[in-house]
Amino acid sequence: MNPRFAIGLLLGVAIGFGCRALGIPSPAPPALVGALLVVAMTLGYSLADRYLARRHATTLPHCGGPSGRGADGERT
């Protein structure tokens, strides 16, 4: 098991337990549909991040950098 996953899971359980024990409102959605929405958004964000990190940069020649000039020397 990934250590980050285990730490995140333990932290989530601790926060939920603390909120319930102290009688303060939980920062999580109260319904199963809301919780599934949060999970779906998190998975979508993670998958998009992995896809975009591996994709070839197609507009790199148009990036100007600090000078504002592209690879062809003209201002972008």
Stockholm file with secondary structure:
# STOCKHOLM 1.0

chainA/1-76         MNPRFAIGLLLGVAIGFGCRALGIPSPAPPALVGALLVVAMTLGYSLADRYLARRHATTLPHCGGPSGRGADGERT
#=GR chainA/1-76 SS CCHHHHHHHHHHHHHHHHHHHHTCCCSSCSSHHHHHHHHHHHHHHHHHHHHHHHSCCSSGGGCCTTTTBCTTSSBC
#=GC SS_cons        CCHHHHHHHHHHHHHHHHHHHHTCCCSSCSSHHHHHHHHHHHHHHHHHHHHHHHSCCSSGGGCCTTTTBCTTSSBC
//
